[in-house]
Amino acid sequence: MSIRTLISKGTLAALAALLWLAPSAEASTITYVIPTGTTVGGQPVSAMATFVTSANDLQIALTNLQNNPISVIQNLSDLAFTLSTGQTSGSLLFGSALERTVNANGTFTNGSTVSTGWELETSGAGLRLHVLGTPIGPAHTLIGDSGPGNLYSNAEGSIAGNGPHNPFITGTATFDIQITGLIASSLVNSATFSLGTTEGANVPGVPRVPGPATLLLLGLGLGIIGARGWRRRRQ
C-alpha cells in the first residue's frame, strides 16, 4: 500500500505543519487545546495551538477546530501565553493564513494566503497575539472550516455576509516571533484562547498528550528531516 493511500489530505496538511514547526532537533514543542465540551456564549468551541521554542525564536501554529460555526463568538481572536524563561517582549516577524469570505447564503470564497494582521504585545507575565483593536479587526478572526457540502450552513448574521467581520482567516495560522534570550529548552507553560469580537471571552488551554496518529506524523516528519540532512551531508 502506498504512503498516499495511508495518509489522508488532512494528515498531509498536519504533516506539513509539523515540518514547518520542526526546523531542527534543537527545539522544544508543546501543544495546548481547549478542553473538550467547552462552550462560550452557549456555543461549543474547539482550538489547538502548537508552540515550538528554539534559540531566540518561537513558532506557533494556531487552528480553530470548531467547524460550521453558528456565531462569530466561536472564532479565535486572541492567544495569550507565558514562557518558562519569563520573557514578556518580542518581535512578530510574520503571521499568515488563508483569507476567506463567508457569503450571506453560507457559501464562501477563498482569497490568498495573507498577513493575519494580528499584533503582538506584552500581556501580564507573558505575551499575546490579538486581532481586536488592530487596523484590520474585527475582521480576520480565525474561523473553523465549513460543514457538509462546503457550506457554512449553521452560520447566522455575525458570520454570513457580515461586512465588518468579513473576511475571516481560516485553516492554520502560522506565526514566527523573535524573542531575545529564548532557548531550545524554554517551554510555553500556559496558553489562553480568546474568542469572539468582544474582549474577555477567555478559555485556558490544557496541554495535549500526543496520540498514536500524532506520534506517527512526528516520526514521519523527523524521518524526512533526517533524510534531508543525510542528503546534504552526502552532497
HELIX and SHEET records of a PDB file:
HELIX    1   1 ILE A    3  LEU A    6  1                                   4    
HELIX    2   2 LYS A    9  LEU A   21  1                                  13    
HELIX    3   3 VAL A   72  GLN A   74  5                                   3    
HELIX    4   4 PRO A  148  ASN A  150  5                                   3    
HELIX    5   5 PRO A  212  ARG A  234  1                                  23    
SHEET    1   A 7 PHE A 108  SER A 115  0                                        
SHEET    2   A 7 SER A  91  VAL A 102 -1                                        
SHEET    3   A 7 PHE A 168  GLN A 178 -1                                        
SHEET    4   A 7 ASP A  57  ASN A  64 -1                                        
SHEET    5   A 7 ALA A  47  SER A  54 -1                                        
SHEET    6   A 7 SER A  28  VAL A  33 -1                                        
SHEET    7   A 7 VAL A 206  PRO A 207 -1                                        
SHEET    1   B 2 THR A  39  VAL A  40  0                                        
SHEET    2   B 2 GLN A  43  PRO A  44 -1                                        
SHEET    1   C 5 GLU A 119  SER A 123  0                                        
SHEET    2   C 5 GLY A 126  HIS A 130 -1                                        
SHEET    3   C 5 LEU A  76  LEU A  83 -1                                        
SHEET    4   C 5 VAL A 188  LEU A 195 -1                                        
SHEET    5   C 5 ASN A 202  PRO A 204 -1                                        
SHEET    1   D 4 PHE A 108  SER A 115  0                                        
SHEET    2   D 4 SER A  91  VAL A 102 -1                                        
SHEET    3   D 4 PHE A 168  GLN A 178 -1                                        
SHEET    4   D 4 LEU A 142  ILE A 143  1                                        
END                                                                             
